[in-house]
């Protein structure tokens, strides 16, 4: 629960500190600018709020690792929901409005997470998880999107080190294999999810893991 809060706070702070001109720069998400990614974060925050107040009575069907589905192909930006996010982001017109909405809804999602009993069961995407597992899964979501946010912003702060390490561990469990020790946590996440191509040297080190990459998480 603490790592969810730290990762989410760091991501929202990074957005709050961005100059207006950075919202028009590309993000690490294919087809999205930074403004589109921030709009997506607002939707994510709404999902957290909705899920935490959607109790379930049945046994969990997923955990923090199996919450993620692995798609066969990387996103192109042409998916209808991706396109809708772009239109919603454009409707804000000014970065300050995006910042305000993310701070408003995002702060509420953070408070709801802090108050949640990690043992309670909640429902989302027609699956049941404990609140603790659900919020743990979102550490990976926040960390990857923090990397997306700063992909073309070299001076922006990086995600918390603990979030990077936990996210790498989750990605390795999803992959069923560990990344080479020579890979930093950040590089393991970027290469592992297809956010950047591995170098020739990294390709050689990946060995059999190469065949499983990229892991396109949904």
Helices and strands as residue ranges (DSSP letters): H 2-16, G 20-24, H 34-52, E 70-71, H 80-92, H 95-115, E 121-124, E 127-130, H 131-149, H 161-175, H 185-192, H 200-206, G 207-212, E 216-217
